[in-house]
Amino acid sequence: MREQLLDVLHLLDATPAPRGEERTAAHRLRAWCADRWPHVEWQVLEHGPAGGSLIATCGTGPLLYSHLDTSLDDGGAHNRLVTGNTAPIAPLDVDGDLVAGFGLGVARGPAAAALVAFAEAGVGRLLLAGSGTHRRSGGTTGLEAYADTYQLPRSAIVAKCGPPTLLWHEPGALYLSVRVTGRSGAAMMAESATPPGGVVAEAGIVLDELARWRTDYLTADPRDGQTGRACGIGAISGGWTDKPDLLPAQLRIDLYVVAGDLVRPTVLAADLADRLRQRCAKSVLRDCGVEVEAEPVAEAAATSADAPVVVAAQAAWLDEFGAQPPPITGWTGSTDGVVLRARGVDTVRLGPQAKPTAVDPRRDELSLTQLMAYARIYRRLLTQLPA
């Protein structure tokens, strides 16, 4: 199993698969799998302009799910905005039990384990989906394309990195866009803008109130089941970088919000807008307009703790690790498990724990021993659970 995992990981590492552009990687992986495991009918389900997912079915059984795309690609301009690093990323390498490479955490490590587990089990369904990472206005995902084409089974296993335990409850997520709009002006005439000096110069007022709102939002967390809340500012923009002598009229701040409980995005956005307007009215931003727009990603969803897939996963975990899955509260990672549950599929999530490497945080490292342990659990669940 170790050698097969490494073969798959090297293949994935050699083929970029940014979100929405996985088709080449999916076809290359299909051809490689067909040569390695010819008893399985491997297919590529294409979606969108360049998206693609690897799928396979052997008889009946649950769905084993992971995804092909990585949060970032390994050379795009957007990477540099996030990482601040323009150097080439080193290829996959192995040092004893540790494997390190780009995109191992999201999600090449668990995707490789799922692929090998499925091939060895010889039963069930496999979906390594394109467009599995969150992206606003991202179009049809690989999972949505699959669900629109094939009938979903009663249960699913999500192979993703996460906490060292079993998850049957995951939070929902949404994006918030905050826009504060004044009047444009010229840098050589600061008073020509509203507020004087431009709205971007007063971003601290908005950021301070957002920090206060975030604290209140997290404090109100009901800690429902296994999940919790989280919130972070992911982007700030305003103005034209090629012409900074112009003072922009608008400041935009984008947030990612996680809710373990059922939160109404439009209500959350309206409440935040009212709060920001009240704060701006007491500052130099008093003459500026404030708008907050919400874009839902998914709602929190849970599978019953006594569902067959949860019970089977707990038993497999006990046999593999010698103890019950540790209890967890406040988990804030949202995956396509919530999408499967929304479509009536009982779903569990489990996978290895990856962490950024010390030398280059753009690369992850994880234990091959641990990866094989999760692959064995995936394989067992495929063979023991009904369709």
C-alpha positions in Angstrom: 0.0 0.0 0.0 2.8 2.4 0.8 4.3 2.2 -2.7 1.0 2.5 -4.3 0.2 5.6 -2.3 3.6 7.1 -3.2 3.0 6.4 -6.9 -0.4 8.2 -6.8 1.1 11.1 -4.9 3.9 11.6 -7.4 1.5 11.5 -10.2 -0.8 14.1 -8.6 2.2 16.3 -7.8 3.3 16.3 -11.4 -0.1 17.5 -12.7 -1.5 20.9 -11.6 -5.2 20.9 -10.8 -6.3 24.4 -9.8 -10.0 24.7 -9.1 -12.1 24.5 -12.2 -9.2 23.3 -14.3 -8.8 19.7 -13.2 -9.8 18.1 -16.5 -6.2 17.3 -17.7 -5.3 15.9 -14.3 -8.5 13.8 -14.2 -7.8 12.3 -17.7 -4.2 11.6 -16.9 -5.1 9.9 -13.6 -7.9 7.9 -15.3 -5.4 6.5 -17.9 -2.9 5.7 -15.2 -5.5 3.9 -13.0 -6.8 2.0 -16.0 -3.4 0.6 -16.6 -2.7 -0.1 -13.0 -6.2 -1.6 -12.1 -7.8 -2.7 -15.4 -10.5 -4.6 -13.5 -12.1 -1.3 -12.7 -13.9 1.0 -15.2 -12.4 4.4 -14.6 -14.2 7.4 -16.1 -13.9 11.2 -16.2 -17.0 13.3 -15.6 -16.4 16.7 -17.2 -18.1 19.8 -16.0 -17.8 23.5 -16.7 -15.3 24.9 -19.3 -12.3 22.9 -18.0 -13.4 21.0 -14.9 -13.2 17.3 -14.4 -13.7 14.5 -11.8 -12.4 11.0 -11.7 -15.2 8.5 -11.0 -15.5 4.7 -10.7 -18.1 2.1 -9.6 -17.6 -1.5 -8.6 -21.0 -3.1 -7.8 -22.9 -1.6 -4.9 -21.6 0.2 -1.8 -21.1 3.6 -0.3 -19.5 6.7 -2.0 -15.9 7.4 -1.1 -15.3 11.1 -1.8 -12.4 13.4 -2.0 -11.3 16.0 -4.5 -8.7 16.7 -7.1 -8.3 20.5 -6.9 -6.0 22.3 -4.6 -6.8 25.5 -2.8 -4.1 27.3 -4.8 -2.3 26.4 -8.0 1.5 26.2 -7.8 2.4 29.2 -9.9 -0.5 31.6 -10.3 -0.6 35.3 -9.5 -3.3 34.8 -6.8 -0.9 32.5 -4.9 1.5 35.3 -4.5 -1.2 37.5 -3.0 -1.8 34.9 -0.3 1.7 33.5 0.3 3.9 36.5 -0.5 6.3 34.0 -2.1 7.3 34.0 -5.8 9.9 31.2 -5.7 9.2 27.9 -7.5 7.6 25.2 -5.3 9.8 22.1 -4.8 8.4 18.8 -6.0 7.2 16.0 -3.7 9.8 14.4 -1.5 9.9 11.5 1.0 12.0 11.3 4.1 11.4 8.1 6.0 7.8 8.2 7.1 7.2 11.8 6.1 6.1 12.9 2.7 6.1 16.6 1.8 4.7 18.4 -1.2 2.3 21.0 -2.5 -1.4 20.5 -2.0 -1.0 17.4 0.2 -3.4 18.7 2.9 -6.0 20.0 0.4 -6.4 17.3 -0.7 -3.9 15.1 -2.4 -2.9 13.1 0.6 -6.4 11.8 1.5 -7.4 11.7 -2.2 -4.5 9.2 -2.8 -5.5 7.2 0.2 -9.1 7.1 -1.1 -8.0 6.0 -4.6 -5.8 3.2 -3.3 -8.5 2.0 -0.8 -11.1 1.9 -3.5 -8.9 0.0 -5.9 -8.0 -2.6 -3.2 -11.6 -2.9 -2.0 -13.0 -3.6 -5.4 -16.4 -2.5 -4.3 -18.4 0.7 -3.9 -18.1 4.1 -5.6 -15.3 6.6 -5.9 -15.5 10.3 -6.6 -12.4 12.4 -6.8 -14.2 15.6 -7.6 -13.1 18.8 -9.4 -14.0 22.1 -7.8 -14.2 20.7 -4.3 -12.6 23.7 -2.6 -14.6 26.8 -1.6 -14.6 29.6 -4.2 -17.2 32.4 -4.5 -19.2 32.3 -7.7 -17.4 29.1 -8.5 -20.0 27.6 -10.8 -21.0 23.9 -10.8 -18.8 21.7 -8.6 -17.7 18.2 -9.4 -20.0 16.8 -6.6 -23.0 18.7 -8.0 -22.3 17.4 -11.5 -22.0 13.9 -10.1 -25.2 14.1 -8.1 -27.1 15.5 -11.1 -25.9 12.5 -13.2 -25.9 9.6 -10.9 -28.2 8.4 -8.1 -26.4 8.9 -4.7 -26.1 6.0 -2.3 -27.4 6.1 1.3 -24.0 6.7 2.8 -20.7 8.4 2.0 -17.2 8.7 3.4 -15.4 12.0 3.0 -11.6 11.6 2.8 -10.2 14.9 3.9 -7.5 16.0 6.3 -8.9 17.1 9.6 -8.8 16.6 13.3 -7.6 13.2 14.7 -11.2 11.9 15.1 -14.4 11.1 13.3 -16.8 13.8 12.2 -20.4 13.3 11.4 -21.4 17.0 11.9 -19.9 19.8 10.0 -20.5 23.6 10.0 -21.8 25.7 7.2 -20.0 28.7 5.6 -20.6 31.9 3.8 -18.8 34.9 2.4 -19.5 38.5 3.5 -18.5 41.5 1.3 -18.3 44.9 3.1 -18.3 48.0 0.9 -17.8 51.5 2.3 -18.3 54.1 -0.4 -17.4 57.8 -0.3 -16.2 60.1 -3.1 -13.1 59.7 -5.2 -10.4 62.4 -5.3 -6.8 63.1 -6.1 -3.9 62.4 -3.9 -2.4 65.9 -4.4 -5.6 67.4 -3.2 -6.6 65.3 -0.2 -9.7 67.4 0.5 -11.2 66.5 -2.9 -12.1 63.1 -1.6 -14.8 62.0 0.9 -13.6 61.6 3.5 -10.6 63.8 3.1 -7.6 61.7 2.2 -9.8 59.0 0.8 -11.9 56.1 2.2 -9.0 53.7 2.1 -7.0 55.9 4.5 -9.7 55.4 7.1 -9.9 51.6 6.8 -8.8 51.3 10.4 -12.2 52.4 11.6 -14.0 49.7 9.6 -11.5 47.0 10.6 -11.8 48.0 14.3 -15.5 47.5 14.2 -15.2 44.3 12.3 -12.9 43.0 15.0 -15.5 43.9 17.6 -18.2 42.3 15.6 -16.1 39.1 15.2 -15.6 38.9 18.9 -19.3 39.1 19.6 -20.1 36.6 16.8 -17.7 34.0 18.2 -18.8 34.7 21.8 -22.4 33.9 20.8 -21.3 30.4 19.5 -23.8 27.9 20.8 -21.3 25.0 20.2 -23.9 22.9 18.6 -22.8 19.3 18.5 -19.3 18.8 17.1 -19.1 22.2 15.4 -18.4 25.8 16.2 -18.0 29.2 14.6 -15.1 31.0 13.0 -14.6 34.2 11.1 -11.7 35.9 9.3 -10.9 38.7 6.9 -9.4 37.3 3.8 -9.1 40.2 1.4 -9.0 44.0 1.5 -9.1 46.1 -1.7 -9.5 49.6 -2.9 -8.1 51.8 -5.6 -6.0 51.2 -8.7 -2.5 49.9 -8.1 -1.2 51.3 -11.4 -2.5 54.8 -10.5 -2.3 55.4 -6.8 -2.4 59.2 -7.3 -6.2 58.7 -7.5 -8.0 58.3 -4.2 -10.6 55.6 -4.6 -14.2 56.0 -3.7 -14.7 52.5 -2.3 -13.1 50.3 0.3 -14.0 46.6 0.1 -13.3 44.0 2.8 -14.2 40.3 2.3 -14.7 37.9 5.1 -15.1 34.1 5.4 -17.6 33.1 8.1 -18.2 29.6 9.5 -21.3 28.7 11.5 -21.9 25.4 13.2 -25.4 26.4 14.0 -28.0 27.4 11.4 -27.3 31.1 10.6 -29.4 33.1 8.1 -26.7 34.8 5.9 -29.0 37.7 4.9 -29.9 38.5 8.5 -26.2 38.3 9.5 -25.3 40.7 6.7 -28.1 43.2 7.6 -27.1 43.2 11.3 -23.4 43.8 10.4 -24.4 46.6 8.0 -26.4 48.3 10.7 -23.6 48.0 13.1 -21.0 49.5 10.7 -23.3 52.3 9.7 -23.7 53.3 13.4 -19.9 53.2 13.9 -19.2 55.2 10.6 -21.8 57.8 11.6 -19.6 58.7 14.6 -16.5 59.1 12.5 -15.0 60.8 9.4 -16.8 58.2 7.4 -20.2 59.7 8.3 -20.9 60.7 4.7 -20.1 57.3 3.3 -22.5 54.6 2.3 -22.1 51.1 3.9 -23.3 47.9 2.3 -22.8 44.3 3.3 -23.6 41.4 1.0 -23.8 37.7 1.9 -23.0 34.8 -0.4 -23.9 31.5 1.2 -21.7 28.4 0.6 -23.5 25.8 2.6 -25.6 25.3 5.7 -24.4 23.3 8.7 -25.6 19.7 8.6 -25.3 16.6 10.8 -25.7 12.9 10.3 -27.3 11.0 13.2 -24.7 9.5 15.6 -26.4 6.1 15.3 -26.5 6.0 11.5 -25.0 2.8 10.1 -22.1 4.7 8.5 -21.2 6.4 11.8 -21.4 3.2 13.8 -19.3 1.3 11.2 -16.7 4.1 11.1 -16.4 4.1 14.9 -15.9 0.3 14.9 -13.2 0.6 12.1 -11.5 3.4 14.0 -11.4 1.3 17.2 -9.9 -1.7 15.4 -7.3 0.5 13.6 -6.2 2.8 16.4 -7.1 0.7 19.5 -9.4 3.4 21.0 -12.7 5.2 20.3 -12.6 8.4 18.2 -11.9 11.2 20.7 -14.8 13.6 21.3 -14.6 17.0 19.6 -16.5 20.3 19.9 -16.0 23.6 18.1 -14.8 22.1 14.8 -14.8 24.8 12.1 -13.8 23.0 8.9 -16.6 22.8 6.3 -16.4 20.4 3.3 -18.7 18.9 0.7 -20.0 16.6 3.5 -22.6 19.3 4.2 -23.6 19.1 0.5 -24.0 15.3 0.7 -26.1 15.6 3.9 -28.3 18.2 2.3 -29.1 15.6 -0.4 -30.1 13.0 2.2 -26.8 11.1 2.3 -25.5 9.9 5.7 -21.9 11.1 5.8 -18.8 10.8 7.9 -15.5 12.6 7.4 -12.1 11.4 8.5 -8.5 11.7 7.3 -4.9 12.3 8.2 -3.4 15.4 9.8 -1.2 17.5 7.6 0.8 20.6 8.6 2.9 23.2 6.7 6.5 22.3 6.3 9.0 24.4 8.3 11.0 25.5 5.2 8.1 26.4 2.9 4.5 26.7 4.3 3.1 26.4 0.8 4.0 22.7 1.1 2.4 20.2 3.5 3.8 17.2 5.2 2.1 14.2 6.6 2.9 10.7 7.9 2.7 7.8 5.4 2.0 5.4 8.3 -1.0 7.6 9.3 -2.1 7.8 5.6 -2.1 4.1 5.3 -4.1 3.7 8.5 -6.9 5.9 7.1 -6.7 4.1 3.7 -7.3 0.8 5.6 -10.4 2.4 7.3 -11.7 3.6 3.9 -11.2 0.2 2.4 -13.0 -1.5 5.3 -16.0 0.8 5.1 -16.4 0.3 1.4 -16.5 -3.5 1.9 -18.8 -3.5 4.9 -21.4 -0.8 4.3 -24.5 -1.5 2.1 -25.2 0.7 -0.9 
